[in-house]
Amino acid sequence: MSTVYSFLKLNHYIRSIRVKLFGIWMLHCMGRRYFGLFLDPVLACNLRCRMCYFSDKNKRKNMKGALKETDLPLLARAFFHRALKLQIGCGAEPSLFRHNRKLIEMAKSCRVPYISMTTNGNLFSRADIHELVAAGLDEITLSLHGVRRKTYEYFMPGASFDKFLSTMECLTEIKSGFPSFKVRLNYTVNQDNLMELQDLFSILGQYKFDILQIRPIQQMGDTNYCNFSWNVIYDAYDRILEPLKINCRRQGITLLMPEKEDFLKTENKDTRIVDATYFYVRQGYFWQDDFDLNTETYESYAHRKHLSWRLLKSVFSKPAKAGEKRHLNYKVN
């Protein structure tokens, strides 16, 4: 298990939010790495997945722009020395960005401990993937919304199931040459693709992957698919998801999945940890509205905004609640 997933597991067992926040404040004061840098290098996608906001025409009109190549050294100077993880691709498709190798090489030269990329995989050639892994990519996450061809291609319009299998075959081969490289599958589960998880290993068992995340569907705007109920998932948890947990454990696969009771809780979680450690970057927005990438670094901004005091104050503050989106605790199994 990588250091990042070990931290996630530790986070689950430390129940006190205040203890976690105090630890974050200490890491900040000691100049240590403590946050994840989540980067959308380009706001576009080649697919129109039915559960994603790229299937929402109005939302898609506002998803524009890409980082410039000249932004990359500024990002490295500002954030890479304090980032525990660099996540390339959050809500858009990073394979459309032309400078991924340079981005990864910069992060690796700054000793970012873990570099991950989330992609649908349909645009990457085998040569592309080899290049990124050789440059220092630690993990690639493939989006998967159906185990069978019909379901996969229904929920991911424009995607090819054959291409997905070819990519899995390529990643399996790469893992033999780069043993520490990780492959992760992200499965956004709804009532219409839940049952197919029973067939996951019978269909994909010949391919090597290290991490599986089961992500309950969330409302992301006026999307093409609109059934956001978790009731069916909850009712089938013991029959479908518990056996999946056992199978993953037997095969040495790390499973990220909410526990059963989380599906009954509709209130939002305390977001103070997320607020302190989730640094999001895209074209025109760099972590905070008033952060100037051309002139500032993490340290200069933290000094200007008295971040140390704000982090310490959060230890003793009241829980911060999010908006309508529900935040689940993913247990690392």
N, C-alpha and C positions, 0 to 999 in steps of 0.2 A: 504494500500500500504506500502511495506517495506521501510526502510530508503534508501536502495540501489536504488530502483526505484524512490523514491522521489528525490534523487540526479540526476538521469538521466533526470527527468522531469525538474528540475531546470536548468540543463546543457543546455537543449533545449531552454529555454527562455532567458538565458544569451547569447547574440549574440557575444559579444566581446571575441575573443580568448585571447587577452592580459589580460583582467580582470580575465578570468579563470586561466591563467598561473600565474598571480600574486597571486591568491588565493592558488594555489598549492605550490608556493614558500613559502608563509606564513605558510601553514600547515607543510611543511618540516622543517622550522626554529623553529616552536613551538613544534616539536616532536609529532605531531598529525598523526593519520591514514589518508592516502590519496590515496593509490594505490590499485589496484586489483592484487592479486597473482594468476596467471593462470598456472595451474599445470597439466601436463600429466604424471601421475605416471608410466605409461607403454606405450610404443610405439608399439601398436598392436591393432587389432580389430578382432572380431569374424565374422563380416559381410564384404561384398564387395559392399557397396552401389554405385550405378552407377554414382552418382554425386560427389563422394568422391575420394580422391587420393589413397585410399586403393583398388580401382579398376584398378589402374595404376600399372602394374607389375614392372616396373623399379623403380617407387617411393617407392613401398612397400618393395623392397629389402633393402632400407636404413632406414626403420622404424623398428628399433630394440632397445632393452634395456629397463630396468625398474629400478626405484629407489630401493635402498636397505632399509631394515627396519632401519638400522643404520643411514641413511640419514635424517630420519624424525625429530629427536631432533635437528639436525644441522639446518634444514630448519626453525624449530620453533624458535630457538635462533636467527637466522639471520633476519627473515622477519615477523613473525606472529604478533609481537607487533606493527607493523606499517601498517599492511594490513587492509583495509576497507572491503575487501571481499576475500574469498578463493574460487576459481573456480577449481573444480576437474574434469578433462576431458575437453580438448579443441579440439584436432584434432585426438584423439584416444579413445579407449574404456576402461574406468576406472574399469569396473566390472572384468577385468582380473587381477587387482592388489589385492594382498592378504592382504594388511594392511590398507584398507580403514577405518575401524572402529578406529584403533589407530590414523590414520591421523586426523580424525574428532575430536576425543577426545582431541588430543593435541591442535588443533586450538581452540576448545571450552574453554580449560583451559587457553589459552592465550587471551581469550575474543575477538576473531575475530568476528565482529558484524554479518557477514553473510557468511554462508558456503553453497555452491551450487555444485551440481554434474550433469554433462551432460552425458547421456547414451542412448543406444538404448533399454535398458531394457530387452533384450532377455535372458540374463544369470542370472539375479537376481531372486531368489526365494522370496516368501512372507516373510520368516524368515529373509533373507538378508536385505530387505528393512526396516522391523521393527527394526532390529538391528542398521542400520545406522541412522534412524530418532531418535531412543532413545539415540544414542550417541551424537546427536546435529546437525544433518544435517537440515538446514533451508529450502532447496529447492532442488527438483529433476527436471531435465529437460529431457524430452523424445524427441528423434528425431522422426519426423513423416513426411514422404514424400508422403503420399497418404491417403485420408480419407476412401477409399474403399479397400477391401481386395486385389483385382487384382492389383491396382496401388501401394499399400503399398508394396506388396511382389515383384513386378516388380522392383521398384526403390531401394529396400533393399534386395538383394539376400541373402538367408540364414536366413532371419527373418520370424517370424510367426505372422500373424495378430491376431490369437487367443491368442497368448502369450501377445501381446500388449494390447488387451482388458482385459486380466486377470490382467496384471500389473496396468492398469487404475482402475480396480475394487478394487485392493488391496490398491492403493493410496487413493482412495475415502474413504475406511474404515479407513485408518490411520488418515486422516484429522479429523475425528470425535473425535479421542483421542488426537490429537496434533493440536489444532485449528490454531496455528501460522505457521504451516508447509505449504509450498507453492508447488504447482505442476505447471510446465510450459511445454508447448508444443512448439517445434521449427519446423516450417514447411518451408523447402526449396522449394520455388515455382519456377516452370518453365512453359513453355507453355503447357505441357502435363498433369500437375496435378493442374493447376490453377482453372479450372471450378469446381473441386470437393470441393473447399472451400465453395461452396453454400450449401453443404450437411453436413458441419462440425457438426452443432448442432443437426441435425436430427439423425445422426449416433452416435455421442459421447455425446449428451446432457445429458444422464443419469449419466455420470461420472463428478466428480468435478475437475476442474482445475482453476488456478488463473491468469495465464499469458499465452498469445499466442504471439509468435514472427513469423512474416512473413519475411523470408529471401530470397531475390532474388538470383537465382543461380549465382555462380561465377566460373570462370575457375580455376580449381585446378590441372592442369597437363593434362596428356593424359588419361582422364577418360573415362569410358564406355559410358556415356551419354555426347553428345557434342553440344547440342543446347543451347548456352549461351545468345541468344538474349533476350532482355527485351521488345521488341516492342509489343508483344501480351499482356504482363502484363500491359503495359502502356495503350494500347487501351481498355482493359477490366477493368481498375481501377475503374471507376465510377459504372460499372455494377456489379462487383464481390467484390471488396475490400471495397468500401464505405459502402455497406449494412453489411459487416462483422464487420466493425467498429461500426456501430449502434447496432448490436446484442451483441457485446462484452460489450458495454456501458450499455445496458439494464440488462445484467446478472452480472455486477460487475466484469468483467474480464479485466485485464490490457492488452492492445494491443500494442505491439512494431512493428512498421511498417513504412517504409519510406513514405514520402509524394509523391504525384503523380509527381511533378516536378523533384524530385530526379532521376526518371528513364530516364530523358532526359539529365542529366548532366553526361558526360563521363569523365570529368576531375577528377583527384584525389583530395581528400580533404586535407586541411592542417593537418598534422599528429603530430603537436607538443604536443597536449593534449594526444594522444595515446602514443607517445614516453615517456612522463613524468609519465604516470600512469599505463601503461600495463607492468607488470613484469611477464615474461614467464619463466617457469622452467620445465626441463625434465632431464632425466638421461644424465649426462655429460655437461649440460648447465644450469647455474643458474643466470638468469637475464642478465648478461653481460659476454662476452667472457673471461674477465680476473678476474671474481669474484671467489675467492677461498672459497668454502663452508666450508672447514675444519678449516680455520683460521680467516675468516672475518664475520662481521655482516653488516647489512645495514649501520649503523652509521660509522663503521671504513672504509668501502669502500667509503661512501659519503665524509668523511674527506680526504681520500687519493686522490680522483678524483675531489675534489673541486665542489661537486655536487650543493651546495647552490649557488655558483657563476654561474654555468652553467644554473640552473633553472631561476635565475634572468635575465641572459643574453637572455634566450629564449623569455622572455616577450617582448623584443625590437628587436628580430631578424626577418628576413624575413620568410614567410611561408615555412614549410618543406613539400615537396611533396613525396608521396609514389611511389612505382614502378608501375607495371601494374595492380595490384589488386585495384579495386574501393572501396572506403570507403564511406558508406552511413550513413546519419544521421537518426537514428531510433527515430521517435517521440513516446513519451509515451502517449497513449490515455486512 
